[in-house]
Amino acid sequence: MAFSVHRIIIAAVVAAPCWAHADPALECGLDNGSQVEIGNCVADMERRVDHAIAVTLGFTRDASARLDEATGRSVAVPALEAGQAAWSAYRDAHCEFVGATFGGGSGTGIAIRACRVELGRARADELMKYAR
């Protein structure tokens, strides 16, 4: 399967070490002053992370399908799909909890999105381990 340059670049960016990232709200706050600007920045970051997850999930799904084909079993792809569904449910529930700790304050949305970015970065890194 030929990989597009776009997918390779995304994979390289996603594979960068997690420690290179600060808290998403802090990252956005360095260049933005208002809460609206920070919120918009974190929202953009979340969209990029969601795209990176989709790409890495595609790589991992392809690798899992090749494994299933090589072994004559159909277990890797369904296990990946079940794991992804469970991870998505966990991410959503956990980040809603994180938002709830803000007591309905104006930073709630930023906190939820920042949580989703942090967990998404970790998920993309984890998926890349199995995409080979």
C-alpha positions as CSV (number, residue, x, y, z in Angstrom):
1,M,0.0,0.0,0.0
2,A,1.5,3.4,-1.0
3,F,1.3,6.1,1.7
4,S,0.6,9.6,0.7
5,V,3.1,12.3,1.7
6,H,0.3,13.9,3.8
7,R,-0.2,10.7,5.8
8,I,3.6,10.3,6.3
9,I,4.0,13.9,7.5
10,I,1.1,13.5,10.0
11,A,2.5,10.2,11.2
12,A,5.9,11.9,11.8
13,V,4.2,14.7,13.7
14,V,2.1,12.4,15.8
15,A,5.0,10.2,16.6
16,A,6.9,13.1,18.2
17,P,7.4,12.6,21.9
18,C,4.5,13.7,24.1
19,W,6.8,15.6,26.5
20,A,7.2,18.2,23.8
21,H,3.7,19.4,24.5
22,A,2.6,21.5,27.4
23,D,-1.0,21.8,28.5
24,P,-3.0,22.8,25.4
25,A,-4.6,25.8,27.1
26,L,-1.1,26.9,28.2
27,E,0.2,26.4,24.7
28,C,-2.6,28.5,23.3
29,G,-2.3,31.1,26.0
30,L,1.3,31.9,25.1
31,D,0.2,33.5,21.8
32,N,-3.4,34.6,22.7
33,G,-4.7,37.0,25.2
34,S,-8.4,36.5,25.6
35,Q,-10.3,33.5,26.7
36,V,-12.2,33.5,23.4
37,E,-8.8,33.4,21.5
38,I,-7.5,30.6,23.7
39,G,-10.8,28.7,23.2
40,N,-10.6,29.0,19.5
41,C,-6.9,27.9,19.5
42,V,-7.7,24.8,21.6
43,A,-10.7,24.0,19.3
44,D,-8.3,24.1,16.3
45,M,-5.9,22.0,18.2
46,E,-8.6,19.5,19.0
47,R,-9.6,19.3,15.3
48,R,-6.0,18.6,14.3
49,V,-5.6,15.9,17.0
50,D,-8.9,14.3,15.9
51,H,-7.5,14.2,12.4
52,A,-4.2,12.7,13.6
53,I,-6.2,10.0,15.5
54,A,-8.2,9.2,12.3
55,V,-5.0,8.8,10.3
56,T,-3.1,6.7,12.9
57,L,-6.3,4.6,13.3
58,G,-6.2,4.0,9.6
59,F,-2.6,2.9,9.7
60,T,-3.3,0.6,12.6
61,R,-6.5,-0.8,11.0
62,D,-4.4,-1.6,7.8
63,A,-1.7,-3.3,9.9
64,S,-4.4,-5.2,11.8
65,A,-6.1,-6.3,8.6
66,R,-2.7,-7.6,7.2
67,L,-2.2,-9.5,10.5
68,D,-5.7,-11.0,10.3
69,E,-5.0,-12.0,6.7
70,A,-1.6,-13.5,7.5
71,T,-3.0,-15.5,10.4
72,G,-6.2,-16.5,8.8
73,R,-8.1,-15.2,11.8
74,S,-10.5,-12.2,12.1
75,V,-9.6,-10.9,15.5
76,A,-7.2,-8.0,15.3
77,V,-9.5,-5.6,13.4
78,P,-12.6,-6.2,15.6
79,A,-10.4,-5.9,18.7
80,L,-9.0,-2.6,17.4
81,E,-12.5,-1.3,16.7
82,A,-13.8,-2.3,20.1
83,G,-10.8,-0.7,21.8
84,Q,-11.3,2.5,19.8
85,A,-15.0,2.6,20.8
86,A,-14.1,2.1,24.4
87,W,-11.4,4.7,24.3
88,S,-13.7,7.2,22.7
89,A,-16.4,6.6,25.4
90,Y,-13.7,6.9,28.1
91,R,-12.3,10.2,26.6
92,D,-15.8,11.7,26.4
93,A,-16.8,10.8,29.9
94,H,-13.5,11.7,31.5
95,C,-13.3,15.0,29.8
96,E,-16.8,15.9,30.8
97,F,-15.7,15.1,34.4
98,V,-12.8,17.4,34.0
99,G,-15.1,20.1,32.7
100,A,-17.4,19.5,35.7
101,T,-14.6,20.4,38.1
102,F,-14.8,23.9,36.8
103,G,-18.2,24.3,38.4
104,G,-19.8,25.8,35.3
105,G,-17.2,28.6,35.1
106,S,-16.2,30.2,31.8
107,G,-13.1,28.0,31.4
108,T,-15.2,24.8,31.3
109,G,-15.2,24.5,27.5
110,I,-11.5,25.1,27.3
111,A,-10.8,22.5,30.0
112,I,-12.9,19.9,28.2
113,R,-11.2,20.5,24.8
114,A,-7.7,20.6,26.4
115,C,-8.5,17.3,28.1
116,R,-9.6,15.8,24.7
117,V,-6.4,17.1,23.1
118,E,-4.2,15.6,25.8
119,L,-5.9,12.2,25.7
120,G,-6.0,12.3,21.9
121,R,-2.3,12.9,21.6
122,A,-1.7,9.9,23.9
123,R,-4.1,7.8,21.8
124,A,-2.4,8.7,18.6
125,D,1.0,7.8,20.1
126,E,-0.4,4.5,21.3
127,L,-2.0,3.6,18.0
128,M,1.3,4.2,16.1
129,K,2.9,1.5,18.2
130,Y,0.7,-1.0,16.4
131,A,0.7,0.5,12.9
132,R,3.9,-1.1,11.8
